[in-house]
Amino acid sequence: MAQPELGILTLYLNDNKVLEEKSVYEKMIAAGARMGLSIFVFTPADVDDNGRVNALFYRTKSRAWYRRKVRLPQMIYDRCRIQRSKRFEQLLEFRKKYAHLLFLNRPLRNKWTIYRTLGKVSSFRAHLPATRLYSGPEDVQSMLSRYSLLYLKPINGTGGRGILRIEKLKNGTLLLQGRNHSRRIVQPKRIYREHLSGELRSWDMRGDRYIVQQGLHIRLPNGRVHDYRLLVQKNGLGEWEVTGCAGRVGPPRSITSNLHGGGTAAPMNSLLRQWVGSESKIAQIRQTAERLGIAVAKHLEANIGALCELALDLAIDRSGRVWLLEVNPKPAREVFIRAGERDVYRKALTRPLEYAMWLYRAKRSGRSGLADQRTQGAQGTQGTQGVQRTQGTQGQGAESGRSGMLLPPALLQEHRGTPLPD
């Protein structure tokens, strides 16, 4: 039997072919070898017109990278993040040309689309800050009449770039703080409300579309903002599971907690003890957060496309209410190692590989019956009904091959019988 292959699709950071997550890929390749999973790394630029890949392989013993020409992999794990570059344009072409291949995860779309998708479900709405698409300063003025704190965020932004924070002060003025598109902290500014429109027009949006979002007061007693990163992933049984959750604390004067912007990490419980105190309330918050994470992952997969992992950025207010700030489909794992949670970090690295192995076996055992099952699997992928149908534990809403292995409806819809070698 041929060894299963997984290609990690990524983008070079620059024209010198620098890889952003090189050390992470090295760990994944080593873990994959122990599972019997062959892993290589490639970018769209490494694929020729005939579908041959000038792929990057890693020798764990000698700790050396080397290239070898191979065919396109049986499965693709997409780790590409948005760039303003020709490389990203090549990625879009690759995804379009090879959409028939077996991707563990599909692009998740922008913040506004995700907000609208989740906002259709009443159980999610209680966790979503009020949000609207920014069309001009009047949107901010309108929301300031209802909320004392707002954030402007680019709908495709990552890492805290290009975010503006607007807070109403008791004396009637506004405090503006932010980070530019290089993540640098912008000098805070106090203005009168009548000057806000001019400030917004001068804010560097770089042609991006923005959302205006209700802000939450999440500053610790030391004045630093904090939030929580919850990671949910598919496991080796093809089921969604919470891998871990860690706290993030922003640096002084920062409006965000991102690690790349100078933030630090802490175990979730230790940070919550500073914030809400009560152990019983902490347990309740964790339970709510984990249930929310699983439900959001199932709903987005049912309505948008195949996924294997998501990170939810959560805020907890003083009353213990859980708020969903953002959903990240290409999460980093660094927060767990920085929080001292090595076991969680290891699971975060290996779970996509375990899921790939499960998916490989499921495809092999069920491929002869996929044509008939595809129609049935396409049902129930809209709204809250679709959330329930993607559960794999009891077989509800997933389709099984002859061996009883389950394939989620999103995969049955998208992966139309991709042939695998015997």
Phi and psi in degrees as a GROMACS rama.xvg file:
@    title "Ramachandran Plot"
@    xaxis  label "Phi"
@    yaxis  label "Psi"
@TYPE xy
-67.4294  147.189  ALA-2
-75.0889  134.861  GLN-3
-63.0918  147.407  PRO-4
-122.194  137.279  GLU-5
-126.347  125.034  LEU-6
-101.457  125.891  GLY-7
-89.8536  111.944  ILE-8
-88.1019  124.305  LEU-9
-141.457  -177.945  THR-10
-126.403  142.173  LEU-11
-69.5988  146.714  TYR-12
-74.6565  -25.4043  LEU-13
-154.582  -175.461  ASN-14
-74.2318  -6.78361  ASP-15
-89.1773  8.42116  ASN-16
60.5478  44.5299  LYS-17
-85.1953  131.792  VAL-18
-97.0728  131.775  LEU-19
-69.8513  -41.7737  GLU-20
-110.173  37.359  GLU-21
-54.4988  -46.267  LYS-22
-66.7112  -32.9999  SER-23
-65.8703  -43.0406  VAL-24
-63.8168  -37.1532  TYR-25
-60.1258  -43.375  GLU-26
-65.9565  -40.1992  LYS-27
-66.1929  -41.833  MET-28
-62.5831  -41.9708  ILE-29
-64.1158  -42.7409  ALA-30
-66.4035  -39.1968  ALA-31
-62.3174  -39.464  GLY-32
-60.745  -37.0597  ALA-33
-69.2056  -23.373  ARG-34
-91.4236  -9.64389  MET-35
85.7345  23.3109  GLY-36
-112.161  119.162  LEU-37
-83.5907  127.248  SER-38
-125.87  135.274  ILE-39
-135.383  165.177  PHE-40
-114.563  139.912  VAL-41
-154.576  163.572  PHE-42
-123.376  164.133  THR-43
-56.0382  -31.9646  PRO-44
-68.4131  -16.7826  ALA-45
-87.6519  -1.2537  ASP-46
-104.279  125.365  VAL-47
-86.4506  179.888  ASP-48
-65.7557  -19.5626  ASP-49
-95.5456  7.30441  ASN-50
79.8316  15.7707  GLY-51
-89.8649  141.123  ARG-52
-113.103  126.241  VAL-53
-86.8197  77.7879  ASN-54
-85.5205  157.332  ALA-55
-98.2831  123.147  LEU-56
-113.474  159.749  PHE-57
-130.33  125.891  TYR-58
-90.4272  114.079  ARG-59
-69.1814  -33.4945  THR-60
-68.7984  -46.0981  LYS-61
-92.5753  -5.84149  SER-62
54.7481  46.5995  ARG-63
-126.586  139.721  ALA-64
-92.7056  146.424  TRP-65
-150.867  162.635  TYR-66
-108.558  147.09  ARG-67
-150.092  140.597  ARG-68
-78.595  126.727  LYS-69
-140.014  169.729  VAL-70
-78.1016  170.305  ARG-71
-61.5391  144.087  LEU-72
-72.3766  162.481  PRO-73
-67.9791  -33.5502  GLN-74
-134.947  146.948  MET-75
-125.328  130.503  ILE-76
-108.932  106.473  TYR-77
-85.8746  112.826  ASP-78
-111.682  19.0269  ARG-79
-79.5594  130.522  CYS-80
-107.023  160.727  ARG-81
-64.2533  133.663  ILE-82
-132.015  155.855  GLN-83
-98.2681  81.6035  ARG-84
-159.496  165.383  SER-85
-63.3469  -29.993  LYS-86
-60.4833  -37.8147  ARG-87
-71.3177  -34.2571  PHE-88
-63.0799  -39.3701  GLU-89
-63.0584  -36.6021  GLN-90
-62.6949  -44.5394  LEU-91
-60.8167  -39.8511  LEU-92
-65.8939  -40.6649  GLU-93
-62.658  -46.9907  PHE-94
-60.4831  -37.1084  ARG-95
-71.301  -45.5922  LYS-96
-67.0262  -37.2002  LYS-97
-112.92  33.3406  TYR-98
-63.1228  -20.4733  ALA-99
-77.2554  -12.207  HIS-100
-74.0969  166.814  LEU-101
-88.1  100.01  LEU-102
-94.8728  133.303  PHE-103
-67.4193  -29.87  LEU-104
-145.981  141.677  ASN-105
-106.94  159.604  ARG-106
-57.5283  143.924  PRO-107
-97.6307  -6.23  LEU-108
76.7823  -173.247  ARG-109
-94.4506  173.836  ASN-110
-59.1307  -38.8737  LYS-111
-68.596  -43.3144  TRP-112
-63.0535  -42.13  THR-113
-63.5639  -42.5199  ILE-114
-60.0292  -45.4665  TYR-115
-67.3996  -37.3942  ARG-116
-63.6999  -45.7555  THR-117
-73.0261  -32.2351  LEU-118
-67.5004  -12.5802  GLY-119
-75.952  -11.8181  LYS-120
-107.176  122.186  VAL-121
-60.4316  -36.8678  SER-122
-68.2122  -23.4633  SER-123
-84.1076  -33.1397  PHE-124
-57.6443  -31.6539  ARG-125
-65.9669  -15.8973  ALA-126
-107.64  2.23965  HIS-127
-104.443  123.204  LEU-128
-62.4466  146.583  PRO-129
-56.4119  132.773  ALA-130
-143.466  141.69  THR-131
-141.959  157.501  ARG-132
-76.0435  131.098  LEU-133
-78.7717  124.053  TYR-134
-118.964  -12.6949  SER-135
172.604  173.472  GLY-136
-55.8508  -26.2984  PRO-137
-64.1932  -27.2214  GLU-138
-66.3764  -40.5529  ASP-139
-69.0093  -43.4602  VAL-140
-60.1982  -41.0537  GLN-141
-63.3643  -44.4515  SER-142
-72.8112  -27.5344  MET-143
-66.315  -21.1703  LEU-144
-72.452  -17.0229  SER-145
-110.839  -29.3425  ARG-146
-130.021  144.931  TYR-147
-85.807  -10.7583  SER-148
-141.274  131.911  LEU-149
-134.027  155.716  LEU-150
-126.239  137.194  TYR-151
-103.323  125.688  LEU-152
-132.005  138.67  LYS-153
-66.8315  137.48  PRO-154
-67.8781  -20.7178  ILE-155
-112.398  14.2534  ASN-156
-77.9517  154.949  GLY-157
-138.691  158.991  THR-158
68.1605  18.8283  GLY-159
79.8821  10.4383  GLY-160
-74.8662  140.696  ARG-161
68.9112  21.4315  GLY-162
-94.952  136.622  ILE-163
-118.886  130.93  LEU-164
-107.754  131.726  ARG-165
-126.148  119.233  ILE-166
-123.947  132.55  GLU-167
-79.6287  127.779  LYS-168
-98.0382  163.738  LEU-169
-65.1477  -26.0955  LYS-170
-85.3539  7.46444  ASN-171
90.9015  -5.88324  GLY-172
-87.5325  172.541  THR-173
-117.07  140.331  LEU-174
-104.339  120.719  LEU-175
-105.346  128.695  LEU-176
-137.979  158.685  GLN-177
-177.069  -178.056  GLY-178
-129.568  136.953  ARG-179
-79.9108  -173.485  ASN-180
-75.2945  -4.04943  HIS-181
-102.116  11.2421  SER-182
72.698  5.50815  ARG-183
-74.2553  140.11  ARG-184
-70.485  128.425  ILE-185
-85.7692  139.614  VAL-186
-56.9282  124.342  GLN-187
-57.8546  149.888  PRO-188
-142.483  134.601  LYS-189
-104.192  129.83  ARG-190
-136.743  162.847  ILE-191
-82.381  151.245  TYR-192
-59.1686  -34.0331  ARG-193
-67.0922  -13.9202  GLU-194
-95.0242  0.0205032  HIS-195
-63.5015  -41.7556  LEU-196
-58.0441  -42.0126  SER-197
-65.0658  -39.7996  GLY-198
-63.9424  -40.6692  GLU-199
-66.2823  -38.6169  LEU-200
-68.2961  -24.8208  ARG-201
-90.4464  -8.85962  SER-202
-68.17  132.578  TRP-203
-75.0206  98.136  ASP-204
-94.7351  -7.39714  MET-205
52.4979  32.8004  ARG-206
77.261  2.47473  GLY-207
-78.5969  155.549  ASP-208
-86.5171  146.655  ARG-209
-122.522  157.331  TYR-210
-113.189  153.905  ILE-211
-108.982  124.563  VAL-212
-126.83  137.757  GLN-213
-54.268  128.624  GLN-214
-89.0443  156.634  GLY-215
-120.863  141.175  LEU-216
-84.1456  99.831  HIS-217
-127.032  32.2268  ILE-218
-83.21  132.123  ARG-219
-71.5637  168.856  LEU-220
-55.0712  -26.3798  PRO-221
-83.2729  3.04902  ASN-222
90.4554  -2.70218  GLY-223
-92.1166  140.959  ARG-224
-75.1409  154.132  VAL-225
-146.537  155.608  HIS-226
-154.187  -168.186  ASP-227
-136.232  138.904  TYR-228
-107.947  111.733  ARG-229
-102.643  124.284  LEU-230
-107.212  122.564  LEU-231
-117.215  137.203  VAL-232
-142.033  156.141  GLN-233
-73.9727  141.429  LYS-234
-103.735  -169.405  ASN-235
-72.1448  -0.570443  GLY-236
-108.622  6.11378  LEU-237
77.3531  17.7413  GLY-238
-111.975  149.103  GLU-239
-71.7084  138.542  TRP-240
-150.13  144.321  GLU-241
-76.6819  122.146  VAL-242
-84.0083  -41.7417  THR-243
178.022  171.208  GLY-244
-145.556  132.016  CYS-245
-133.76  154.326  ALA-246
-89.1086  152.886  GLY-247
-129.422  136.187  ARG-248
-123.012  125.744  VAL-249
-73.3312  160.058  GLY-250
-73.2412  168.977  PRO-251
-56.0587  139.76  PRO-252
70.4781  3.01652  ARG-253
-88.6594  146.576  SER-254
-94.7891  -5.05299  ILE-255
-127.482  165.045  THR-256
-110.221  4.81585  SER-257
-53.6519  137.943  ASN-258
-63.498  -39.581  LEU-259
-66.6343  -18.4479  HIS-260
-95.3256  13.5694  GLY-261
102.201  6.75477  GLY-262
-73.8467  166.399  GLY-263
-120.636  166.174  THR-264
-117.585  154.865  ALA-265
-151.873  151.189  ALA-266
-56.9137  143.776  PRO-267
-57.092  -47.9656  MET-268
-64.2941  -39.7252  ASN-269
-66.395  -35.4803  SER-270
-72.227  -39.303  LEU-271
-65.3511  -31.5719  LEU-272
-61.8483  -35.8155  ARG-273
-70.1674  -27.3437  GLN-274
-95.0608  -46.8337  TRP-275
-116.931  -18.5739  VAL-276
80.269  -62.2834  GLY-277
-65.0703  128.782  SER-278
-65.6094  -37.4047  GLU-279
-66.1004  -37.4008  SER-280
-69.1415  -36.6082  LYS-281
-60.8433  -45.3574  ILE-282
-61.7847  -39.4448  ALA-283
-66.8599  -41.6154  GLN-284
-62.0972  -45.7827  ILE-285
-60.7158  -43.7965  ARG-286
-62.2669  -44.6434  GLN-287
-62.2585  -44.8828  THR-288
-62.417  -43.9428  ALA-289
-68.5323  -40.6492  GLU-290
-64.3726  -40.4788  ARG-291
-62.1821  -44.1603  LEU-292
-59.6756  -45.7001  GLY-293
-65.1131  -44.6903  ILE-294
-63.9764  -41.2642  ALA-295
-63.9901  -44.0409  VAL-296
-60.8212  -45.4395  ALA-297
-64.2671  -41.7996  LYS-298
-67.2346  -43.9523  HIS-299
-66.6377  -39.1447  LEU-300
-63.681  -41.5115  GLU-301
-66.7436  -30.2652  ALA-302
-104.25  -18.6516  ASN-303
-116.86  -42.8998  ILE-304
152.225  178.214  GLY-305
-58.6521  135.786  ALA-306
-137.906  155.514  LEU-307
-126.356  -12.9331  CYS-308
-164.43  153.68  GLU-309
-148.982  146.812  LEU-310
-112.681  131.387  ALA-311
-105.723  124.677  LEU-312
-90.2783  117.301  ASP-313
-115.07  147.004  LEU-314
-117.565  143.358  ALA-315
-117.323  121.592  ILE-316
-84.2357  178.359  ASP-317
-63.0161  -25.5855  ARG-318
-82.1724  -7.87122  SER-319
94.2014  6.8748  GLY-320
-73.2892  137.081  ARG-321
-94.3251  126.846  VAL-322
-118.149  138.453  TRP-323
-96.5397  112.444  LEU-324
-86.7177  -47.8526  LEU-325
-152.949  160.274  GLU-326
-121.15  128.444  VAL-327
-116.362  115.39  ASN-328
-83.1367  -10.9542  PRO-329
-124.239  63.578  LYS-330
-73.068  142.61  PRO-331
-80.7983  159.652  ALA-332
-108.78  -2.23938  ARG-333
-59.6912  -29.2226  GLU-334
-58.0817  -32.7109  VAL-335
-75.5402  -40.0821  PHE-336
-67.6692  -35.8532  ILE-337
-70.6919  -26.6503  ARG-338
-84.9661  1.12404  ALA-339
81.4142  14.8256  GLY-340
-102.904  77.7473  GLU-341
-66.7775  -38.7694  ARG-342
-63.7776  -40.0152  ASP-343
-65.6879  -41.3453  VAL-344
-59.903  -44.0528  TYR-345
-62.3801  -44.0774  ARG-346
-62.5085  -39.1353  LYS-347
-61.3456  -31.9852  ALA-348
-77.8525  -38.6639  LEU-349
-90.9445  -22.7035  THR-350
-62.377  -40.6878  ARG-351
-60.28  -31.628  PRO-352
-72.9371  -40.9833  LEU-353
-62.8477  -39.4961  GLU-354
-65.9016  -39.7575  TYR-355
-61.0865  -41.0065  ALA-356
-63.8922  -43.1834  MET-357
-61.9538  -44.3761  TRP-358
-63.7506  -39.8031  LEU-359
-60.9104  -47.9818  TYR-360
-65.8531  -39.2111  ARG-361
-65.0257  -41.3082  ALA-362
-64.7438  -41.5369  LYS-363
-64.8767  -43.4988  ARG-364
-76.2891  -25.9248  SER-365
-111.763  5.34229  GLY-366
-66.6897  -30.516  ARG-367
-69.4576  -22.3063  SER-368
-106.066  5.30703  GLY-369
-67.0539  -32.291  LEU-370
-61.2592  -44.1671  ALA-371
-73.329  -32.689  ASP-372
-77.3461  -22.0016  GLN-373
-62.1144  -39.6063  ARG-374
-64.2495  -45.6009  THR-375
-65.388  -37.8153  GLN-376
-69.6674  -21.772  GLY-377
-75.809  -14.7744  ALA-378
-78.4465  151.864  GLN-379
73.0506  24.8152  GLY-380
-103.862  18.9892  THR-381
-118.276  139.694  GLN-382
66.9471  -159.921  GLY-383
-69.0998  -26.181  THR-384
-61.7834  -37.0948  GLN-385
-64.8589  -29.4185  GLY-386
-63.029  -44.5906  VAL-387
-68.3175  -34.2926  GLN-388
-75.7725  -11.5499  ARG-389
-91.1549  3.79523  THR-390
-67.5789  138.891  GLN-391
-103.98  -8.66113  GLY-392
-71.0706  -40.292  THR-393
-108.945  3.3524  GLN-394
81.1617  10.4339  GLY-395
-77.0156  122.448  GLN-396
78.1855  -2.40737  GLY-397
-109.61  156.037  ALA-398
-105.828  147.256  GLU-399
-114.555  147.577  SER-400
-85.2657  -169.73  GLY-401
-64.7797  -25.4909  ARG-402
-88.9656  -1.16259  SER-403
89.6488  -0.464144  GLY-404
-69.26  144.872  MET-405
-103.405  136.546  LEU-406
-116.329  128.287  LEU-407
-62.2489  149.615  PRO-408
-55.1217  -36.8903  PRO-409
-61.2972  -36.0143  ALA-410
-75.0381  -37.7665  LEU-411
-62.5855  -36.1256  LEU-412
-69.3279  -42.9861  GLN-413
-89.667  -36.8428  GLU-414
-99.3223  87.9598  HIS-415
-81.2469  73.7936  ARG-416
65.8242  39.2601  GLY-417
-55.0785  119.547  THR-418
-67.9271  139.995  PRO-419
-119.389  146.609  LEU-420
-69.9071  150.745  PRO-421
